[in-house]
Amino acid sequence: MRGTRNRFRALAAAALLLLGLCGPGRSGAADLRSTTACLDSSSPSYAADRRIITALGRYGDPLHVFVFDGSSGVSDRFFTYLSHTKCGLIMGYPVDLTDPDPPNGLAFTKPYLTTAYVLVAKDALTQATLRPGMTIAVGMATAPHFYLAGAFGKVPAFVADTYQSQELALDALLGGRANAAMVWKPSLVRYQAGHPVARALHVTPLKIAHAGWNISALYLESDPSAEQRFDDAIARFGRSGQLTPIVKPYEMEIPR
């Protein structure tokens, strides 16, 4: 009977600790938040982000992982909420090289990879060899979509075929409904993982406004220690030579 009572007390104490009603309380929750990295399972860079976080414990920044699904859309307010309640870092945040603009109260770590929008085709097409009247598949509200709509200047002489996602744009290319597609390189990498035939596509850089992007982590501006730990660990990881194979598939030279 005593053993049963002792087990009950132990379970009750554990429950209280989890609820923050005794023991470390709020400070324990704060410590967990500061050592947790949030990852969006719908992000095109999710696979790389996951491998990086798994490895960083060996380089001075061991992190717990909290995974959320942002496929239905996320806002700056949501990222702020996560940063205050769940995460010391939010991985996989795209940063426009020409207009870096973090959500209010948040800041970017140093980038851990640089990527870009690319032109993808079945044959050796490049942006310079596209012919007037060709059909280009793009995802809705992406830099290539705005480019083809004339938002960055003169409307190009191509037919824009716009889809709700970049994956659908790539489906159109492979299905012969478009001559080429303009997509974000991380979206292409994720698509190729599930569509081996897409690995044979010809990929070249795009020279358009807002083509180049960094991938960084978000952190609370009021908690620079999170950034310092992460940046230091990433630097050590980079020097080890083990970061390059993870990020290389996503990277793309950005034309000047």
Buried (B, 14 or more C-beta within 10 A) or exposed (E): EEEEEEEEEEEEEEEEBEEEEEEEEEEEBEEBBBBBBBBBEBBBBBBBBBBBBEBBEEBBBEBBBBEBEBEEEBEBEBBBEBBEEBBBBBBBBBBBBEEEEBBEEBBBBEBBBBBBBBBBBBEEBBBEEBEEEBBBBBBEEBBBBBBBEEEBEEEBEBBBBBBEBBBBBBBBBBEEEBBBBBBBBBBBBBBBEEBEEBEEBBBBBBBBBBBBBBBBBBBBBEBEEBBEBBBBBBBBBBEEEBBEEBBEBBBBEBEE
